[in-house]
């Protein structure tokens, strides 16, 4: 026992302080906490908080040694998950908890407790953590405890961790005047590397061979996006820069959370390092050179209370999935196809003009047909989708995702567009009004 205590004390004394940009460590009991740990991890990632979880980040070797390395790697916080069988976990009680409590002495380190144990329906048992982990003097009862049984509850815990992260960064961001940096990925599985981004937004990657976003990832994002403007303000940032890559419906939704009416400058860095910047006010198309032409394909006296607009600004034209959608779905009041006037890749320096032309056409087209409902197909670089989401505030937009056809034996079916999200900003809640994507068709 004495040797164990000495070993713990030595390890605690060697722990570095908290790192505001570091990941959040998830501590839990495998037997009954693994599913909760996974869901909490994804809620945190959707809120821009990187995560260290043994399932995805524990390297080969002695487990306790690898845990020691993770706990000494520079964490920004931790979430301790309380489940009934936690009392049987010596690893949590003797290895993880002492280090986490030592780190929690640093005020910038955010230790949260997520609990599944109630003393009565709807009321947490706040004594359960100390009881299960054999802690005296109610040592854990003074930490923030939250329920984690539902997605909404897990999202609230994630928001709390993210707010602490932004508070820790505020002094540095205000002093430097730099933008808040958001790193986005919706296709690649995450890992707990140390990022230089302030928010590291990750969604569950597509399932199997699908290209479409993961439906639960979209639901995680829906619960988070309403908080994004508050987090930016909390960090003291005046401008925002995003980088990485995202599905186009996700990019648009993120943009809708950063409307031009609130943020004057938002920059998006693509994978090639090019910056797509949109300042306010959004440029109004003039009489000079136009970047975009619109082809009106259909106008109906009657039809669904919406117009369909296909924004296809990539160099190579691709109409098959669009044509199929138009022919197979109910009538729209109007259908339009937007294409660039010049052959070749878009110029990122013309982002403002490009987005100004597209957004103005969409607004005028919708107004002409007496509707604010837009069905929007995007075939563009993801920065264009994001900036367009910023510029179309007040419009109710149904977004789609392109996907390869499902294979039927050896013959692949045609590519298609799938309804993904309904997005509308300016409501004071999440800009994602509804998740429409189905897990599999």
BELUR-V9078 format. One record per backbone hydrogen bond with DSSP energy under -1.0 kcal/mol. NH is the residue of the N-H (numbers start at 1). CO is the residue of the C=O. If there is no record, write none. Layout:
nh-><NH & NH>
co-><CO & CO>
//
This chain:
nh-><5 & 6 & 7 & 8 & 9 & 10 & 11 & 12 & 13 & 15 & 19 & 22 & 24 & 25 & 26 & 27 & 33 & 34 & 37 & 38 & 39 & 40 & 41 & 42 & 43 & 44 & 45 & 46 & 48 & 49 & 52 & 56 & 57 & 58 & 66 & 67 & 68 & 69 & 70 & 71 & 72 & 73 & 76 & 77 & 78 & 79 & 80 & 81 & 82 & 86 & 88 & 89 & 93 & 94 & 95 & 96 & 97 & 100 & 101 & 102 & 103 & 104 & 105 & 106 & 109 & 110 & 112 & 113 & 114 & 115 & 116 & 119 & 120 & 123 & 125 & 126 & 128 & 131 & 132 & 133 & 135 & 139 & 143 & 146 & 148 & 154 & 155 & 156 & 157 & 158 & 159 & 160 & 161 & 162 & 163 & 164 & 165 & 166 & 167 & 168 & 170 & 173 & 174 & 175 & 176 & 177 & 180 & 182 & 183 & 184 & 185 & 198 & 199 & 200 & 201 & 202 & 203 & 210 & 218 & 219 & 220 & 221 & 222 & 223 & 225 & 227 & 228 & 231 & 232 & 233 & 234 & 235 & 236 & 237 & 240 & 241 & 242 & 243 & 245 & 251 & 252 & 253 & 254 & 255 & 256 & 257 & 258 & 260 & 262 & 263 & 266 & 267 & 268 & 269 & 270 & 273 & 276 & 278 & 280 & 293 & 295 & 297 & 298 & 300 & 304 & 306 & 307 & 308 & 309 & 310 & 311 & 312 & 313 & 323 & 324 & 325 & 326 & 327 & 328 & 329 & 333 & 335 & 336 & 337 & 338 & 339 & 341 & 350 & 351 & 354 & 355 & 356 & 357 & 358 & 359 & 360 & 361 & 362 & 363 & 364 & 365 & 366 & 367 & 368 & 369 & 370 & 371 & 374 & 375 & 376 & 377 & 379 & 385 & 386 & 387 & 388 & 389 & 390 & 391 & 392 & 395 & 396 & 397 & 398 & 399 & 400 & 401 & 403 & 408 & 411 & 413 & 416 & 418 & 420 & 422 & 423 & 424 & 433 & 433 & 434 & 436 & 437>
co-><1 & 2 & 3 & 4 & 5 & 6 & 7 & 8 & 9 & 12 & 75 & 19 & 50 & 77 & 52 & 79 & 29 & 30 & 33 & 34 & 35 & 36 & 37 & 38 & 39 & 40 & 41 & 42 & 45 & 44 & 24 & 53 & 53 & 54 & 62 & 63 & 64 & 65 & 66 & 67 & 68 & 70 & 23 & 23 & 110 & 25 & 112 & 27 & 114 & 83 & 85 & 86 & 89 & 90 & 91 & 91 & 92 & 96 & 97 & 98 & 99 & 100 & 102 & 103 & 106 & 76 & 78 & 144 & 80 & 146 & 82 & 123 & 123 & 120 & 117 & 124 & 125 & 127 & 128 & 129 & 130 & 136 & 140 & 113 & 115 & 150 & 151 & 152 & 153 & 154 & 155 & 156 & 157 & 158 & 159 & 160 & 161 & 162 & 163 & 164 & 166 & 169 & 170 & 171 & 172 & 173 & 239 & 241 & 199 & 243 & 201 & 181 & 181 & 48 & 183 & 45 & 185 & 207 & 214 & 215 & 216 & 217 & 218 & 219 & 221 & 224 & 225 & 227 & 228 & 229 & 230 & 231 & 233 & 232 & 265 & 180 & 267 & 182 & 184 & 247 & 248 & 249 & 250 & 251 & 252 & 253 & 255 & 390 & 259 & 259 & 278 & 240 & 276 & 242 & 274 & 270 & 268 & 266 & 264 & 339 & 337 & 335 & 335 & 333 & 331 & 304 & 373 & 334 & 375 & 336 & 377 & 338 & 379 & 319 & 320 & 321 & 322 & 323 & 324 & 325 & 306 & 298 & 308 & 295 & 310 & 293 & 291 & 347 & 348 & 350 & 351 & 352 & 353 & 354 & 355 & 356 & 357 & 358 & 359 & 360 & 361 & 362 & 363 & 364 & 365 & 367 & 366 & 396 & 307 & 398 & 309 & 311 & 381 & 382 & 383 & 384 & 385 & 386 & 387 & 388 & 392 & 372 & 423 & 374 & 421 & 376 & 418 & 416 & 411 & 408 & 406 & 403 & 401 & 399 & 434 & 397 & 431 & 422 & 431 & 422 & 420 & 420>
//
